[in-house]
Amino acid sequence: MFLPITKKEMKMRGWNQADFVYVIGDAYVDHSSFGPAIISRVLEAHGY
């Protein structure tokens, strides 16, 4: 499942608020060869 990128997607996962907002200048690509995706998945795996 992709990480949420909108408030609607957060609500569908049962999240009331975000623990982190990760802002990058590039398009977000949810693939393990891209740094932002790795960082986001590590944070998610640790409960954030």
DOKOL-980484 format. One record per residue (C-alpha): x, y, z; residue in three letters. Coordinates in Angstrom, 1 decimal, decimal comma, m for minus. Example, Ala and Ser with C-alpha at 12.3 -4.5 7.8 and 13.67 -1.06 7.14 Angstrom:
# residues 2
<<12,3; m4,5; 7,8>; 'ALA'>
<<13,7; m1,1; 7,1>; 'SER'>
//
This chain:
# residues 48
<<0,0; 0,0; 0,0>; 'MET'>
<<1,2; 3,5; m0,9>; 'PHE'>
<<1,9; 6,0; 1,8>; 'LEU'>
<<m0,8; 8,7; 2,1>; 'PRO'>
<<m0,2; 12,0; 0,4>; 'ILE'>
<<m3,5; 13,7; 1,0>; 'THR'>
<<m5,7; 14,3; 4,1>; 'LYS'>
<<m8,4; 12,1; 2,6>; 'LYS'>
<<m5,9; 9,2; 2,3>; 'GLU'>
<<m4,8; 9,8; 5,9>; 'MET'>
<<m8,4; 9,6; 7,1>; 'LYS'>
<<m8,9; 6,3; 5,1>; 'MET'>
<<m6,0; 4,8; 7,1>; 'ARG'>
<<m7,6; 6,1; 10,4>; 'GLY'>
<<m4,9; 8,7; 11,0>; 'TRP'>
<<m6,1; 12,0; 12,7>; 'ASN'>
<<m2,9; 13,9; 12,1>; 'GLN'>
<<0,6; 13,4; 10,7>; 'ALA'>
<<3,6; 12,8; 13,0>; 'ASP'>
<<5,9; 14,1; 10,2>; 'PHE'>
<<5,4; 16,1; 7,1>; 'VAL'>
<<8,3; 15,3; 4,7>; 'TYR'>
<<8,7; 18,0; 2,1>; 'VAL'>
<<11,0; 17,5; m0,9>; 'ILE'>
<<11,5; 19,4; m4,1>; 'GLY'>
<<11,1; 16,3; m6,3>; 'ASP'>
<<8,2; 14,2; m7,2>; 'ALA'>
<<7,6; 11,4; m4,6>; 'TYR'>
<<8,3; 8,0; m6,1>; 'VAL'>
<<7,4; 5,1; m3,7>; 'ASP'>
<<10,3; 2,8; m4,8>; 'HIS'>
<<13,2; 1,4; m2,7>; 'SER'>
<<15,8; 3,1; m4,9>; 'SER'>
<<14,7; 6,6; m3,9>; 'PHE'>
<<15,9; 8,2; m0,7>; 'GLY'>
<<12,6; 9,9; 0,3>; 'PRO'>
<<10,7; 6,6; m0,1>; 'ALA'>
<<13,3; 4,8; 2,1>; 'ILE'>
<<13,1; 7,4; 4,8>; 'ILE'>
<<9,3; 7,4; 4,7>; 'SER'>
<<9,1; 3,6; 4,9>; 'ARG'>
<<11,5; 3,5; 7,8>; 'VAL'>
<<9,5; 6,1; 9,8>; 'LEU'>
<<6,3; 4,2; 9,0>; 'GLU'>
<<7,8; 0,9; 10,1>; 'ALA'>
<<8,7; 2,5; 13,5>; 'HIS'>
<<5,1; 3,6; 14,1>; 'GLY'>
<<5,3; 7,2; 12,9>; 'TYR'>
//
